[in-house]
């Protein structure tokens, strides 16, 4: 699993900080958890599914993003090869975004 920082994908740190702040709202946090519930490694390797998840997540956070930024976020998620059932993968992601 080749983790690379989101900044290596051209995703702006300020934008990530803004999203993190919005995601701390309890209602939004719960909706994001529901969105991620039951995801598999295969889901996160499917471009259509990842695009749906990114779009839905941004809507939950009431955030609009330029198409380029959205595409970079989709590419970032897919290339991380995340297994949501692997605690090590989740810890690495947690450290990347804390």
C-alpha positions as CSV (number, residue, x, y, z in Angstrom):
1,X,0.0,0.0,0.0
2,X,1.7,3.2,-1.2
3,X,0.5,6.1,0.9
4,X,1.3,9.5,-0.3
5,X,0.3,12.8,1.2
6,X,-2.8,14.4,-0.3
7,X,-0.7,17.5,-1.0
8,X,1.3,15.3,-3.5
9,X,-2.0,15.1,-5.5
10,X,-2.4,18.9,-5.6
11,X,-5.1,18.9,-3.0
12,X,-4.8,22.2,-1.1
13,X,-4.1,22.0,2.6
14,X,-6.4,25.0,3.4
15,X,-9.3,23.2,1.7
16,X,-8.6,20.0,3.7
17,X,-8.6,22.0,6.9
18,X,-11.9,23.6,6.0
19,X,-13.4,20.2,5.3
20,X,-12.1,18.8,8.5
21,X,-13.6,21.7,10.5
22,X,-17.0,21.2,8.8
23,X,-16.8,17.4,9.5
24,X,-16.5,18.0,13.2
25,X,-20.1,19.1,13.3
26,X,-21.9,16.1,15.0
27,X,-24.8,15.9,12.5
28,X,-22.4,16.0,9.5
29,X,-20.0,13.6,11.2
30,X,-22.8,11.1,11.6
31,X,-23.9,11.4,8.0
32,X,-20.4,10.9,6.8
33,X,-20.1,7.8,9.0
34,X,-23.3,6.4,7.5
35,X,-21.9,7.1,4.0
36,X,-18.8,5.1,4.8
37,X,-20.6,2.3,6.6
38,X,-20.1,-1.0,4.8
39,X,-17.6,0.1,2.2
40,X,-15.1,-2.5,0.9
41,X,-11.7,-2.3,-0.6
42,X,-13.3,-3.0,-4.0
43,X,-15.7,-0.1,-3.6
44,X,-12.7,2.2,-3.0
45,X,-11.0,0.9,-6.2
46,X,-14.1,1.6,-8.3
47,X,-13.9,5.1,-10.0
48,X,-17.7,5.4,-10.2
49,X,-18.2,4.5,-6.6
50,X,-15.4,6.8,-5.4
51,X,-16.7,9.7,-7.5
52,X,-20.2,9.1,-5.9
53,X,-18.7,9.0,-2.4
54,X,-16.6,12.2,-2.9
55,X,-19.6,14.1,-4.4
56,X,-21.9,12.9,-1.6
57,X,-19.4,13.7,1.1
58,X,-18.9,17.2,-0.3
59,X,-22.7,17.7,-0.4
60,X,-22.9,16.6,3.2
61,X,-20.3,19.2,4.1
62,X,-22.0,21.8,2.0
63,X,-18.8,22.3,0.1
64,X,-18.4,23.0,-3.6
65,X,-15.1,22.2,-5.2
66,X,-13.6,23.0,-8.6
67,X,-13.7,20.0,-11.0
68,X,-9.9,19.7,-10.9
69,X,-9.8,19.5,-7.1
70,X,-12.6,16.9,-7.1
71,X,-10.8,14.8,-9.7
72,X,-7.6,14.9,-7.6
73,X,-9.5,13.8,-4.5
74,X,-11.0,10.8,-6.4
75,X,-7.5,9.9,-7.7
76,X,-6.0,10.2,-4.3
77,X,-8.6,7.9,-2.7
78,X,-8.2,5.3,-5.4
79,X,-4.5,5.3,-5.4
80,X,-4.2,4.8,-1.6
81,X,-5.7,1.3,-2.1
82,X,-7.5,1.6,1.2
83,X,-9.0,-1.4,2.9
84,X,-11.6,0.0,5.3
85,X,-11.6,-3.3,7.2
86,X,-7.8,-3.0,7.9
87,X,-7.1,-1.1,11.1
88,X,-3.5,-0.3,9.9
89,X,-4.8,1.4,6.8
90,X,-7.3,3.4,8.8
91,X,-4.6,4.5,11.3
92,X,-2.3,5.6,8.5
93,X,-5.1,7.7,7.0
94,X,-6.0,9.1,10.4
95,X,-2.4,10.2,10.8
96,X,-2.4,11.8,7.4
97,X,-5.5,14.0,8.2
98,X,-5.2,14.8,11.9
